[in-house]
């Protein structure tokens, strides 16, 4: 790649929970300030700043990164700069694909400032770049293993790990991993099981609840967050369905069993969950 004076730079910043104790030094603000100052000192043009805050580096399906790639394809950018290689990503296969193939083929210069990596200058820093990619990938794998181990231990202790409160329950105010009965919605749950025991089908149960104006789980969650003074009159959008009633009637949490770990990701690089044979809790 030949050197040129008029670079149109893309500043790329990324941060995720995997950055751990180094979170402060890796903050988006810190990255942006450092890179902006460097680009300006070189006299280059900053086309845009692309940010992925809260996105893992193990895959590249990130909105900020994909927007940057789209601008590269449009010819708006001929230089990409990150604070270090790990900000680009922690998947050594994909990082190598971009730094060794994609960027050079599109005549895009890539700089990882703190790692001394510059694709324009084939120095000794570039020689060890593949090894740095591997080390960044191994770090992500190690963090993933530790997180899974921690979650597994919490589940074994009976701690609730779900993102949402099951209908009929609430988080304990002093312990977010403990569930307590929601006295407001628990009677609805008990009634559903009583109706089922009486031989009434899931579709009929859903119809009865809808006819009586009882809010579905989604609507109940929305209603709790609703501010009439700000949002005006509350309008229902989701209703009870046969499928959801059937799901609740089969959910073991309503008989006192907390079943967790039913899905797992086959690889720390993958975000797609598969069914697991293990039931924890």
Residue, then its C-alpha position, 0 to 999 in steps of 0.5 A: x500500500x503506497x503512502x498518501x497524504x489525504x487520508x479519510x479516517x474512520x475512528x472505531x471504538x468498542x467496549x464490552x463487559x469482557x474488558x474487566x478491570x481495564x474498563x476505565x482506561x478502555x472507556x469509549x470517551x478515552x478511546x475517542x479522545x486519544x484517536x481523535x487527537x492522533x488523527x488531527x495531529x497527522x492532519x487527516x480528515x475524520x470522516x466519522x466515529x464508529x462506536x460499539x458500546x456493550x458489544x463483544x469482540x468475539x463476533x463482528x456483527x456489531x452495528x457500529x462496525x458494520x456501518x463502518x464497513x458499509x462506508x468503506x464499501x462506498x469509498x468514504x474511508x481509506x483509513x481505520x484506526x483503533x486504540x489497539x488490536x483488541x478493540x477491532x475484535x477478539x476473534x483471531x480468524x476474523x481479525x486476521x481476515x480484516x487486517x491481512x485481506x479485507x483492508x489491503x484489498x480495498x486500499x484501506x490503511x489500518x492502525x492499532x495505535x497502542x500496539x504499534x500496528x500500521x499496515x502501511x509500514x511492514x515493521x516487526x510489529x506487523x510480524x507479531x500481529x497474528x500472535x496478538x490476535x491469538x492472545x486477544x482471542x484466548x483472553x475472550x475464551x478465558x473470560x467466557x469460561x469463567x463467566x459460564x462457571x460462575x453462572x453454573x455455580x449460581x444456578x446450582x445454589x438455586x439463584x435465579x439468573x433470568x433477565x425477566x421476572x416470571x409472571x407471578x413473581x418479583x425480584x427480592x428487593x435486597x437480592x436480585x437472584x431471589x424470587x418472591x411471590x407477586x401478590x398482585x399477579x399470583x391469584x391469576x396464576x393460581x386461577x389458571x391452574x385451577x381452571x386447567x385442573x377443571x378440564x378447561x383448555x389453554x385457549x379457553x383460559x386465554x379467552x377468559x382472561x382477555x374478556x375480563x381485561x386481565x393484562x398479559x405478562x407483557x402488558x403487565x410489565x409495560x403497565x408497571x413501567x407506564x407513566x400516565x402523566x408522561x405517556x397518556x392513556x395506556x393502550x394494550x398491544x399484547x393479549x393472552x394467547x393459547x401458546x403462552x398459557x400452555x407455556x405457563x402451565x408447563x413451567x416448573x417454576x410454578x411448582x417450586x422447581x427452578x430449571x435453568x441452563x436449558x440452552x447453551x452456546x456451542x462456542x464462546x464466539x457464537x451467540x446462538x443458543x442450543x438446547x442443553x441436556x442439563x437442567x440446573x437448579 
